[in-house]
Structures are given as C-alpha cells and as structure tokens.
C-alpha cells in the first residue's frame, strides 16, 4: 500500500536528497495513495512538506516554498487507514519539538492504548493517525538514549500489528533508521549513498544491488554504511541480490497507460516464466523449489491461498493440477483461511500466490499453515519478498515489474507457473509419462504467440468497449476453466470502470442469476473449446437462454467455432488451444475491454480509486 523511501547520501547540484526521494515516490505511485510528503535533515533541523492528493500537489508546494539542502531524508505516499486523506494526516509526522520525523506503512493495532498514555502525559496530537503515536514514542525514547537506532528498538518492542517505520532526527543528520514487522522494506546499496524502499522500484534508477530484510529487523543506513540487527540488537547477516530489471521497465514505453503496456507484455511474461525449466534430458526441473522430492511425493492435498486476481489464478490451477496429478486441490481466500480452522497437516501442500509477495492476508495464511506443519510453496513475482523468504519453497514468475494497480501480466504468469508446478508434480509422482509432460510443455510454449495474435486483433474489442462506456452493469458467464476467467473479467471491470459487474458459473444461471437479465443487459460468455463438446454445447445453450431474454451477448470463442454465431451479438476470437490452457487466451479480451472502457469514461486506469497495488495490512 503506502510507498516508503529513505535516502542517505550527498547533496550535489545534479542530485539532491529531495530529488532522490521525489523520484522514488513517483516510481512507487503504482502502489496506490492519497497523500504524499517528505522530511529532510538539514543544517537548520528537520524540514518537512506534505500534501493530500497526488504527488504533483507536493511538487507544487515545494516549488512555491523550497526546502533547504539536506544530507538524508524520508518520503512517503499514504493510503489512508486511520484518518481521512488530509494534509494533517499525511506523512511524515513530527515529534512535538519538530526534531524527529517518522513515516509508516501498516497498522499499529494497539495505538489507542498508547495514544491514551501519551495524552495523559500532556502530548498534543496534530493528526488522526496511528503513526503519530510512533513519532511521539520515538521522540521520548531518543531523549533517553540519544541514539536513534536504540530508540527505534525501544519503540518497536511496544508496538503490535504490522509496520514499517522510517525515522530521521535533526541531531544525527547522516542517517535513516528503519524497522519492519509484517510489512515490506528493502535496502538499496549504492556507491557513496544508500537507500530504503517499500520495494526496489524506489531506487532502481540508482542501483540494482539490494539487500533483503527479514522479519523483526532494524536497519540503519548512512551514505557509506548499512547495519542490520534484530529487534533485540543482535547483528544480522542479510542476503544481497541483484535486481534483474532496470528503470526502463517501469516506464510506459510509448503506451498511454502502464496497464496497456503490461497487457502487451503478456506474451513475454508467459514465455519468461516457462524459460529454463528443462534439464539436459528434457525433463521438467524446478531448481527454485528447495523441497525434498520425498515430501512432495507424500502430499495428499493441496490448498491454494490467495486474494483477488491471484485467487482466480488459483482456481485455474485447481482444474489443471487435479486433472494432471489426481491430487485434490482446494482454493481458499487467504483472509478466510486461518479463521475457519482449516484441516492441514504435514501431508498438505499450501500454495501461496501473490504478485508482490507481501500480501498480508496471504502471509498470515502461510504462517498459520506452517504452524500446522504444512509445507508452503510460494508463487510470487518479486524476488526477496517476505512470502518468498518465509515459504519452504518458491516458484518465481518472471513477469517483470507490474506498475498498474489492476493485475494483468502477473495473472497470466501465475497461471503459467501453476501449470509448470502441476506438470512437475505429475512427472515426479508418476501420473504422467515424460513424453506426456513434454507434449504439454510444447503446447504451453505456443501460448505466447497465440496471446500476441489476440493482442494484434484488439481493435475490434476496443471499439466495442468504447461503445459501451455508459452501460450500468455487465455479467460474465463461464464453465470449467472459463468460470474463473468470468470472475476475473468482472473484477477488472469493477476495479477500472466502477460499474456493477458479476462473474458466474454458467450452470448457475438458471439457479438465480438469470433474474438479472433484461432487455439490453450485456453478458459476456466464455465458450469452452470444441475439444470438450459436452462443455461447449452447454455454454452455447446458455447463450441462447440469455439471448431469449433480451441480453446483448458478447462471446469469446475459438477461431472457426461457427456454433456461436447465430446467437452472438459480438464475437471475439482466440486461437484454438487445449482446454486447460484456454484461460491464458480468453482473459486477454476481457482485460483489453475493461482498460478501454475505463479510458473512455475518463478514469485513471493505472491507479483506480480506493485501491492499492500491494495490500500489506489485514
């Protein structure tokens, strides 16, 4: 959610700490936010500016009232949890004497009790936020220790909840101190400068060297040093890694929006996720897994935990893994999983799916699963993320940075990774012969080119979307793997266009949802491949049912499928492909449709209202 940047480095004519912070915040805008602010350590003390609204509001304020030169600083984009999105509630928050500034991502769950304590001591609060509590506590701890790192250690011991905290103090102008619990923070390692960020996008234009921070750790950076300890003060050795994409990957590249760019990057995302998965004998090999094959052979149940779009990728995974491996698969919304007392044990494999690897609901779900002795495998897009580190095994997607809040290429990469996992388990457990697995992999290898064909024919989809910009409601129907595609298509329209949209299993139509259909109601139908005639015939019948009641039918069907033409008002074609792999194609027209319709309504496609890219609070 919130974007966090910290910087310790030189002041120069070509690159000031303020410019570094503003650039980092701009690269973190994709996370979603409603206010922005900075605090600098200057020769005259802490200088701060913050504004509600977009980052441009802050830039305008700084142009009108420039801040002095600095040696270190912190910057923040806030997604409101406690308190409205106002100037006063924006971060940074200052201590009463103005000598210390704090920014925060997450939720401090015991802030009410701490605030009551501070109020009783006579502290005056300027905001409605939980974060200001941390600022005042840190100021008091610093008064006793005269050491910002020690003061941070004192404060975090009193906090419960999820938090990343960054702080600067006027008397220690060369450093930034950060702490993390259940909320992401990463270190950027530069030459004569160092960085902190919610993710590597905050500093990727300056360095591609990064350092993982673990749970309950405190980091202190200066221009020339990085020191990491645990919350008890014990030194910690952390792993350095190299970020394998550069700043150019996070710019629009000639497209009007990041989402449009990322839709067009999907062939590469799928291809890259498949790349390098075979050994010298042509067998599927997943070096990243780090799980003993004997453990995987004993698995008798798989539970996929995820949220939102990632959960729909999990539903597609269920169909494929059960078919190929004959292992029962459940798909759970991560935020429900641990509260319903799920049945998991040492023979259960929990598969956590998350683009960011920081989704708090999913992180808490895997921690619960591990407490029950279950093994956890993560499918994530972000190297060094918390979920990737805490899982027993990880299968990385290789979609590259996804900036738009609404997920597109990460969804396809997650499905692709799930196929790879399913085929690997089938090979390992003897459910499929090597040549069968090779055949499926060959089919998958053709998907990037087929996705490109859908993209090349997108003008028709865009034209239809623009013509529908005033519709109040859209329904989506699908069967088998078309069902999660229908749900994802509806979610994209809700996220981007702010209109009512629902995805249903087509067989449920006559059990209630058909009551929603009236004259002119747009209904998308995801038609199964003709290779499954029993499924295909059922959906064609569903098209006729809604058409007879006045619906406008928008049909996604294979090339050459003539059966749908008599009952479809609009047909969007996709290349023929095996049933289980069809979602990689049929979802693409729905992504394009939602993106174009939202654009036609004049809405912000990349940063929809009220949404954040990474949901790092429960």
Secondary structure by P-SEA (a helix, b strand, c coil): cbbbbbbbccccccccaaaaaaaaaaaaccccccccccccccccccccccccccaaaaaaaaaacccccccccccccccccccccccccccccccccccbbbbbcccccaaaaaaaaaaaaccccccccaaaaaaaaaaaaaaacccaaaaaaaaaaaccccccccccccccccbbbbbbccbbbbbbbcccccccccccccccccccbbbbbccbbbbbbcccccccccccccbbbbbbbbbccccccccccccccaaaaaaaaaaaaaaaaaccccccccccccccccccaaaaaaccbbbbbbcaaaaaaaaaaaaaaaaaccbbbbbbcccccccccccccccbbbbbbbcccccaaaaaaaaaaaaabbbbbbbcccccccccccccbbbbbcccccccccccaaaaaaaaaaaaaaaaaaaaaccccaaaaaaaaaaaaaaaaaaaaaaaaaaaaaaaaaaaccccbbbbbbcaaaaaaaaaaaaaaaaccccbbbbccccccccccccccccbbbbbbbcccccaaaaaaaaaaaaaaaaaaccbbbbbbccccccccccccbbbbbccccccccccccaaaaaaaaaaaaaaaccccccccccccccccc
